[in-house]
Every structure is written in C-alpha cells, then in structure tokens.
Amino acid sequence: MKHPAVTATTAALALLLPLTACGGSAEAGDGSTVTVTVGYQSKTINTVTAGTLLRSLGSFEKELDALGDGITYKVNWQDYATGAPITAQMTAGKIDIGSMGDFPLLINAARGKQLGKPTHLVSVTGYNLRGGLNTIVTAPGSKLASLTDLRGKKVSTSVGSAADGTLVRALQRAGIDPDKGVEKLNQQPAVGASALAAGSTDALSQFVAWPGLLAYQGKAKALYDGAQLNLPTFHGVTAREDFAEKRPAVLEAFLRAQAEATDYLGEHPVAAAEKVAGATGLPAEVVYLYNGAHGIATFDPAIKPQLVSALKQDVSVLKSAKLTGDVDVDSFVDDQYVRKALGTDYAKRLAAAPAPAASEVWPKGATETRAFKSPAQLLRYVAEHPDGIRAAYVPDATTGTLWFADRAVWVADGDQLLPFVAPATARAYAAGHGGARVVTYADALERAS
C-alpha cells in the first residue's frame, strides 16, 4: 500500500486534526476544517475515474472549493491493492468514500450491515457488459489449452474478488467442481503473478490490469476470456451511509468530479492513459487496453439496471464460498446522490450504450490512436510500419474483448483474418467454419500485407 497523502496540507497538520465520524475529519462549523478520506485502488485501473485519474486532475478538490459553505476541505487519498482493506476502514469509520469491484462491493454491503455501519453503492466507474474485465491466464509455455485442462491443476486467484467469481462460473460451465476439481490458491494478484512465473501455480484468474499486464510483458497468455460468460462485471463507488447523510453536498461534489474525470477520459483517452501510467507505474499501453477509446471497459457513473441485476446474481457465488449471507442489493444501491449531482445529464448517461469494438493502433510518438474498420486493415498497417507501432489492439471476433494484436490467437477464414483472446474459442470457430484454420501472428501479418 502506498502511503496516504493529504492534499493541500502536510501530514503533520493532518495528525493534529481532531477525529470525528467523518473519516477522521474535523467537525465542521464556524469556518472549521473537514478532511474527507477517499480509499481507492490505483492499479485497479477501472476505478480511475473515482481514484487515480480523478486525483491527478484535482477535480474533487475544485468541486469542494466551489461549495462556498465556509468550510475548508482537505482530501486524504488512501491507496490500497484490493477492496477488502477499504471495506475494513469504511466500517471502522475511517474512510468516507471507496471504490472497488462488484464482488468486493457485495462484501462491503454485507460487512456494513453486519456491523451496523451501512454503506451504499452510489455510482459506477468502469464496466463491461459481457464480463471481459476478468481473464484466466497461463504461463507462456504452458500446454494448457482450455478450461477442461485445469482439472486437478493449481489455480491462483483472490477469493472474494470478481476474478474469483469468473473462475468459479467458468469452471462450473466446463463441468468442473470449483471447490474439488482444482486446487485453488487464495493469493493477492502480485503474489499470484509471481507464482505463475515460478511455476508454482498452473493458471491465474485475475482482474484488471493483471492479465493484460502479464500478457504485454510476455509473462502469460490468455486461457479464458471472462466475456465468454456474457455476464456484466463492473467497479463502483461506495459511501458510508452516515457520511452521505451528514455531508450530502460533499458526496455530490465527489460524484460531479467523477463525472468530470469520466468525460476527460472519454475526450482524451491517450492523455488519460499516460496520466494513469505515470501515477501507477503501469505501462500506458496496458492502461489503454482497458481504458482506451475502444477499451475493454466502458466508463459511466450511471448505475445501470443490467449492473444491478448482475450484482444480484453475484450474491450466490459469495454465499457458496461462505463469504457472505444474503445481501439486500436493492437497499445497498442508492442512486439519489448521483442523480442529484448530475441533474438532467444523468438520464442521458443511463441510456448511453458502450462504444462498438474497433481495431486500433497507437503509433510511436503519437498523441492519438488510429482506428481501423477490420483487424485485417490493422494488420496491413502494422506490416507496413514494422518499427512505428507502440501498441496494436484488436477485438475478439466473438466477444468483442480488446486484446493486443501480437498476443491474440488468429484464424484465417478465406479473406478474413479474425482475432481471439483465447485459443479454445479460436479453435471452436475454426472447427465450425470449413476451411478456417488457426495461424500464427507472423502468418496473419504476411497474409494481410
């Protein structure tokens, strides 16, 4: 965990502030100071509009300054690797607003209710309606080619995370008992990545940005695209109920700032990727894979009905793992603050659909990417500019999940060149289309040129 930073003040001054229920903030009144504590996950890059990018833009601080209520606001940003410690701090009254994935959000709801410190889902950050934010990967030289090959193998994941949910559901669909059919290792993402590199686990099921990062680094290859489940997965913002009720204007300021960060990301996707990369140490090419103009994630603070429905379906997975009991999702979801914060704009955002998948090239030295109508056109461009490509992205032919062109599995079908994230889906397509066959990336480039 990075050291928490307090904006517009020194750490020493922050320690002198008297503690109250508002995330360790000073009691407001008569020109006093209030510290708002925000828990976020810098490297879980589908929360950037409520964390890393939002912080770098300074939007929340500007919105707080604009309140004009005579209170001096300070923001304490606390960076965590996962959602669990954010929930622990929220239920202890030490974090006011937090962001995390869908499964951790349910645990957040359950723990809050259990401890008499209720929390609420107040907005959404990044989502994928098919589930493409989670991926199961293996080592580059692994002979595992499909989910059925995982039977009896060791699989690393973070129990209680959305990536674990993807693993459980994928195994069940493949006819494998997720509790007895594999040896599940409960590990933090970084630990699991090291285990995969060391050969002490056969596969890794993780959330953004780990699968894309490992694939980009040549340390892993995709085995299963979470979008094959065709079940939405998302990240969102949760707030303590007592904080929201006591400081509704502050929460609404945060949600307006989140919307500003969302718009910035949409209007300046390359610059946003560079900002997030600079703050996290992640390669900008990996950030763009998920957060780019046609990235795996779509960003919108609106709480869409499809996402609420998916959250309800997720409860059974956590219950079976004995991580929660029943969760009243309807009472956990509270969109009143984001509706008020965004006004008439909220309905437009609620109705907005994700951008269609497209092939993109990020040329070296460019501040914008180039989109292509087909993967074959992209390959032709790449072949013609062998030393001028920073990154090339193509959408899976069946799920639309964006992936690195040189890490995709390619199928030649007549004049078509089709990319797939996972080998099993590529083989399944080839088997169902006479004359189609899996080809290497080099072969695909040659055919395109």
Helices and strands as residue ranges (DSSP letters): E 5-6, H 11-16, E 33-40, G 45-50, H 52-57, H 59-65, E 72-79, H 84-91, E 97-101, H 102-114, E 119-128, E 134-138, G 147-150, E 154-157, H 162-173, E 183-186, H 189-198, E 203-207, H 210-216, E 221-225, G 226-229, E 233-240, H 241-246, H 248-267, H 269-280, H 284-291, E 298-299, H 305-320, H 329-332, H 336-342, H 345-351, E 359-363, E 370-372, H 375-384, E 389-395, E 402-404, G 405-407, E 409-413, E 416-420, H 423-432, E 437-439, H 441-448
